[in-house]
Amino acid sequence: MAIHIRLIKNNIKSSSSYGKYFAKSVSQGDVTLRDLLSEALMARGYDRAAVVTVVTDLEHALKVKLSDGYTVVLPGIGRFSLRVESEGVSEPKEFSLRRHIKRIVCGFLPAGRRTFGHNIVYNFCEGVNAVWQKGCKP
């Protein structure tokens, strides 16, 4: 398993890293629910319609629980929660939900575990290496 990378130059003049090159991952394309079903679930003999129904129902339940203020934990995958982005005010009594809430966004924290060095190893990242994107090796 490997992700593809290329180098990107930092062109932000106000940055202390201006002019330096950094690795950036390059997507190899999109994978749809149909792709995942074909590859992972159909190989185990599950009926496609039943799996699509379960995933659709999970999507609905996830939205309902998130909109009710719950954090949804999917073991081995991660935690989903809604958070707000707002403008600041000088005094609490000045705050208006309608005027100062800019948007509501969905946050995702991938599942992982702490190592002895107190680093976090995320489940989806474990065992993945980086390789050069074709044509991008310096």
C-alpha positions as CSV (number, residue, x, y, z in Angstrom):
1,M,0.0,0.0,0.0
2,A,1.4,3.4,-0.9
3,I,0.3,7.0,-1.5
4,H,1.7,9.0,-4.3
5,I,3.4,12.3,-3.6
6,R,4.8,15.3,-5.5
7,L,6.7,18.4,-4.2
8,I,5.0,21.7,-4.0
9,K,6.9,25.0,-3.5
10,N,5.6,27.4,-0.7
11,N,4.9,30.7,-2.5
12,I,3.4,32.5,0.5
13,K,5.8,35.4,1.0
14,S,4.7,36.0,4.6
15,S,5.5,32.4,5.6
16,S,8.7,31.5,7.4
17,S,8.8,28.5,5.0
18,Y,8.7,30.7,1.9
19,G,10.5,29.1,-1.0
20,K,10.8,25.6,0.6
21,Y,9.4,22.5,-1.0
22,F,6.9,20.2,0.8
23,A,5.4,16.8,0.0
24,K,1.8,16.8,-1.1
25,S,-0.2,13.6,-1.6
26,V,-1.7,13.1,-5.1
27,S,-5.1,11.4,-5.4
28,Q,-5.3,8.5,-7.8
29,G,-9.0,9.2,-8.4
30,D,-12.3,8.7,-6.7
31,V,-13.7,5.5,-5.4
32,T,-17.5,5.2,-5.2
33,L,-19.8,3.2,-3.0
34,R,-20.3,0.9,-6.0
35,D,-16.6,0.3,-6.3
36,L,-16.3,-0.5,-2.6
37,L,-19.2,-2.8,-2.7
38,S,-17.8,-4.7,-5.7
39,E,-14.4,-5.0,-4.2
40,A,-15.0,-5.6,-0.5
41,L,-18.5,-6.8,0.1
42,M,-19.4,-8.7,-3.0
43,A,-16.4,-10.9,-2.6
44,R,-17.9,-12.1,0.6
45,G,-21.2,-13.1,-1.0
46,Y,-23.4,-10.2,0.2
47,D,-26.4,-9.2,-1.9
48,R,-25.7,-5.8,-3.5
49,A,-29.2,-4.4,-2.9
50,A,-29.1,-5.4,0.8
51,V,-25.7,-3.7,1.3
52,V,-26.8,-0.5,-0.5
53,T,-29.9,-0.4,1.7
54,V,-27.8,-0.8,4.9
55,V,-25.4,2.0,3.8
56,T,-28.3,4.3,2.9
57,D,-29.9,3.6,6.2
58,L,-26.6,4.2,8.0
59,E,-26.3,7.6,6.2
60,H,-29.7,8.6,7.3
61,A,-29.2,7.5,11.0
62,L,-25.8,9.3,11.0
63,K,-27.4,12.5,9.9
64,V,-30.3,12.3,12.4
65,K,-27.9,11.6,15.4
66,L,-25.5,14.3,14.3
67,S,-28.3,16.8,13.9
68,D,-29.5,15.9,17.4
69,G,-26.1,16.8,18.8
70,Y,-24.6,13.4,19.3
71,T,-21.0,12.3,18.4
72,V,-21.3,9.2,16.3
73,V,-18.5,6.6,16.8
74,L,-17.9,4.0,14.2
75,P,-15.4,1.5,15.7
76,G,-12.4,1.1,13.5
77,I,-13.4,4.1,11.3
78,G,-13.6,7.1,13.5
79,R,-15.8,9.8,15.2
80,F,-18.1,12.2,13.5
81,S,-19.5,15.3,15.1
82,L,-21.0,18.6,14.0
83,R,-19.3,21.9,15.0
84,V,-20.1,25.5,14.4
85,E,-17.9,28.3,13.0
86,S,-18.8,31.7,14.3
87,E,-17.7,35.3,14.4
88,G,-16.5,36.6,17.8
89,V,-18.3,39.2,19.9
90,S,-17.0,41.4,22.7
91,E,-19.9,40.5,25.1
92,P,-22.0,37.3,25.4
93,K,-25.2,39.3,25.3
94,E,-24.3,40.6,21.8
95,F,-24.2,37.1,20.3
96,S,-26.9,36.3,17.8
97,L,-27.2,32.7,16.5
98,R,-28.6,34.0,13.2
99,R,-26.0,36.8,12.7
100,H,-22.8,35.3,14.1
101,I,-23.0,31.6,13.2
102,K,-21.2,31.4,9.9
103,R,-21.7,27.7,9.2
104,I,-22.1,24.3,10.6
105,V,-19.5,21.7,9.5
106,C,-19.0,18.0,10.0
107,G,-15.8,17.0,11.8
108,F,-14.2,13.6,11.4
109,L,-11.5,12.2,13.7
110,P,-10.1,8.9,12.3
111,A,-9.8,5.9,14.6
112,G,-6.3,5.3,15.9
113,R,-4.2,4.4,18.9
114,R,-1.4,6.0,20.9
115,T,2.0,4.4,20.7
116,F,4.5,4.3,23.5
117,G,6.1,7.5,22.2
118,H,2.7,9.2,22.5
119,N,2.3,9.5,18.8
120,I,-1.1,8.6,17.3
121,V,-1.2,5.8,14.6
122,Y,-4.4,6.1,12.6
123,N,-6.0,2.8,11.5
124,F,-6.3,3.9,7.8
125,C,-2.6,5.1,7.7
126,E,-1.0,2.1,9.3
127,G,1.3,0.2,6.9
128,V,1.0,2.9,4.1
129,N,4.2,4.2,2.5
130,A,4.9,7.1,0.2
131,V,6.1,6.8,-3.4
132,W,6.8,9.4,-6.1
133,Q,3.9,10.3,-8.4
134,K,4.8,9.2,-11.9
135,G,6.9,11.9,-13.5
136,C,7.4,13.9,-10.3
137,K,10.6,12.5,-8.9
138,P,13.1,15.4,-8.6
